[in-house]
Amino acid sequence: MAPVMIPLSSDASSRRPVRVNVVGAMILIASIAAGTLLTAATENPAYVIVLSLVGVVFMQAPKIAQQWERAVVLRLGRYVGLHGPGLFWIVPFIDAVSTWIDQRTITTSFAAEQTLTSDTVPVNVDAVLFWMVHDAQKAALEVQDYSQAVSWAAQTALRDIIGRTALTDLLRGRERIETELQQLIDQRSNPWGVTVQSVEMRDVVIPDALQDAMSREAQAAREKQARIILGQAEVEIAHSFELAARSYRDNPTALHLRAMNMLYEGLKEKGALMLVPSTAVESMGMGGLLGAAALRQERLAGAEDGRSNRKDVRDADA
């Protein structure tokens, strides 16, 4: 499947509002007013016509650049310098401002759709590029449209990075990929007077079937880890039992006390039933303890039955 690239260029020149030259407008108005006054005084209409034409010519001389702008001035097609910010003057009809360069930080969104990774997985990647013009002369003279050129350079660099990166690295190593992508775009755009400040990958979209497979793989890995932890716990418990058995082997009194504690824990609830292997009865000396515990349980049960019968008789008499 062929990759599809979607350029989303942020060309500032295409969105620049119409410039209003206040100084030029004032020159034109002053020329027309002067011509009108002279015409009224001399009753000669030539003054208003001549001064109006002079105003139209000289209103082209003043130019105003914003604080973040630089104007590239050409004289008869030859580069003569940069002007701005603020007010500057050019020679009408001889000098021309070919380009207004915005030197603020510019953001450009770009994307690569259905681009294959090194392990042949089609992915859609969205990213944002932060860049600025550091050399206005190169941006105006070395490339036709520096904004569009930066956008296409970013997309081709993104395709190159994706094509030699595995899907796992693309998902887990975003910071490394962003750094590598920034360096590659900066290397390509530096001859145009452009420097790349940072690249941020917004989203990486993979096919739905692959997402399900990766989810099942992650679940299986978690189950495997849980089983490994459970097995390690069993080993530790067996080791603890081994140490306890060694202690009880050399200390029968401790073994007897442990047996009494086991009986207490098992029979402290009324009506509890506890199954003890015959080997444990013999090895731990639990025969007498079991008999005493059973007798105690029987007495408690008998006392409970007696209280229940007496209550039934009192209820019947009432």
N, C-alpha and C positions, 0 to 999 in steps of 0.2 A: 504494500500500500504506500503510495507516494505521500510524503509529508506535506502538510498544508501550513503555510505561515500567514498570520494575520497581523499586518503592521498597524499599530495604533500610535501614530506619531503625534507629538505635541508641538506642531510647528507654530511658533509664536507669531511669525510674520503673517500667517494666514488669519490670525485672530486679532491683529493689531487694529485698533480703532483708527478712524480717519483723523489725521493730524490737523489741528487748528493752529495756524501760525499767527499769534496775536500781534507780534511786532510787524509782520508783513501787512496784516490788515490795517494797522494804524498808519503805516507808510502810504498805503493806497488811499485811505480816507483823507489823510492830510494833503496828498497831492490833488485829489479831486476838489477838496475844499479850497485850496489855494487857487486852482484853475477857475473855480466858480467865482471867487472874489475878484480875480483879475478880469474875468469876462464881464462881470457886472460893472466894474469900474471903467473899463475901456470899451465895452460893448463889442468886443471882438471874441467870437466863439473859439478861435484857434487856441486860446490859452487853456481852456478847460479840456480840449481834445489832447493837446500836447502834454499837459501835466498829467492827465489820466493815463496816457501811454507810458510816461516816465514812471508813474506810480506802479503800473502793472509790471514794468521791468524790474524796478528796484525792490518790489515786494518779494521777489524770488531770492534776494540776497540773504536775509536773515533766516537762520534755522535754529531750532531749539531741540536739544537732546535731553531726555530724562536722566536722572542720576545714575540709573543702571544701564544706560545705552551708550554706544559708541557709533558714530557715523563715519562710514567709509566714503571719502571724497575722491572722485576721479576728475581730472582736468583734461578734456579732450580725449577721454578714454584711458588716460594714464593715471596710475595711483599716485596721489600726492600726500595722503596722510589721514590720520584719524582725528575726529573732533568730538567734543563733548566731554562731560555733560555741561548743560547750560546753553547760553546763546553763543553762536558763532556765525561768521559771514562767509559767503562764497561769491564767486563772480557769476552773475546771471548768464545763463545760456552757454557758458564755457565750462564751469564746474557743475558737477552733479553728484548727489548723494546716491550711490548705487545700493547700499545696504545699511540697514539699521541693525546693529548687533546687540542682542540682549545678553548681558553678562550675569544675570541672576541664575540661581540653581533651577534647572528645568527637569521636570519629571516626564518620562516617556514609558508608556505601557507597551509591552510586546508579548507575543505568545507564539508557541510552536505546537501545532496540533498533529496527532498521529505520527509522531516522530519515534523511530525505533531506537531503543537502547542497545548497548553492546550485547545483551542477551536476548535480542529480538523481541522486546515487549513494547507495544505501541503506547505512548503516554502523551498527555496534553499538559503542557507546562505554561503557566502564566507568571510573568515577572515584571518588576518595575525598575527602571534605570534612573539614577540621579546623576546629572552631569551639568557642566557649565563650560562656557567659552573663556579660556584664559588668554588667548591670543586672537584678538578681533581681526587683525590683518590676514592671518592664515585662514580663518574661518570664511572670510569674504573672497579671498583670491585663490585658495588652493582647492576648493570644492564648490560645486555648483549650488547645492542646497545642503548646508551642513546639518540641519536638523533631520532631514530625511535620510541623509547618509548615516548619521549616528543610529537611527532607528533600524535601518537594514543591517548595519554592522552588528548591532546587538542581537538581532534575530539569527543571523548566520553563526555568530559565536555560540548562541544558545544551542543551535542544532549540532554544532561540532562537539560541545561538551556532552550533550545527551548521547550522541552516537558512540562515544568512547567510554561511557559510564554505565555500569550495571544498575539494574533497578534498585537493588538493596542499597547501594552507595548513594543513589539519587534520593532515596527516601530518608536515609539516616545521616548522610554527610552533607546537609544543605549548606552549612557555613563554609566548608571547604570548596564546594562547587560555586558558591556565590563569590568567594575570593578569586578563584580561578577564572570565573566569567568576567569579573571586574578587570582583572589584569589583561585578559585577552582583548576586551573591548577597548580598554585604555590604550593598548599597544596599537590598535588599528586606527583609533581616532586622534591620537596625538599629532600626527602630521597635519591635521585640519585645525589645530589650535583648540582642541576640545579635551577636557580631562574628565574622567569618570570618578565620581565620589563614592558611589556604592551601588550595589545591585541587590535587590531583594526578590526572592522567589515567593510568590503569593500562594500558589497552589500547584500540586502535582496530581493529576487525575489518571487513574489506571482503569482498565476494563473491569466491569462488574464481576465477571466470572473469575478473574484473577484475584479480586478483592475477597471473594468467598473462599477461594483456595488458600489464600494467605491467612484468613481468619481461622480456618480449620487447622492449618499448620501451627499457628500460634497456640490454639487450644490444646492440640496434641503435645506441644512442647511443655505447656504448663502442667498437663496431667503427668507427663513423664517426670518432671521435676518434683511434683507432689509425691509420686511413688518412690522416687529416690530418697526424698526426705523421710518418708515413712520407714523405708528400709534402714536408713541410718539410725532412726530413733529406736527401731527394734534391736539393732546391734548394741546400742548404748544401754538399753534396758537389760538385755541379756548379760552384758558385762557387769552391770550393777547387781543383778541376781547372783552372778558367780561370786562376786566379792562378799555378798551377804551370806551365801552358803558357806563360804570359808570361815566367816566369823561365827556362824551358828554351830559349825562342826566342832569347833574348839571351845564352845561355851553353851552347854545344854540349858543353863538357866535362862540365858537370853532367848533361846529357842522356845522354851516353855512360856516365857512372858509374851513372846510374839504370837504364840498360839492362843493365849488368853485374849490378847487384843483383837485377833481375827474373829474369835467367837463373839466378843462384845460388839464389834462393829457389825457382824452379820445378824445378831439376834436382838439388838437393842430395840428394834421395831416390833410391835405386837403382831403375832401371827406370821412372823418371818420364817422362811424355810431355807435351810442352809445344807447343801450337799458337800460332804467331805469325803475324799477318797480314803479307802481303808488303809492304804500305805501311809497316808499322813497321820491317821489315828495312831498307828504303831510307832512311826518314827518320831513324832512330835509329842507323844504322851498325851493325846487328847481324849483318851477314853473316859477318864473320870470327869474331865471338863464337859464333854458332851453329855454325859449322864446328868450332871448337875444342871446344865443349861436346859436339857429336856424336862427335867423335873420342875425347874422354875417356870418354864413355859406352860407345863401342865397345870401347876398351881394357879398361875395367872389366869389361864383359860377357865379353870373351875370356879375361881372367885368371880369372874365375869359372868359365867352362866348362872351362878347363885344369885347374884344381884339382879340379873334379868328376870329370873323366876319369881323372886320376891316382889319385884315391881309389877309383874303380871298378875300375881295374887291380889295385891292391893287394888289394882285397877278393876279386877273382877268383883271384889267386895264393894267397891264404890258403885 
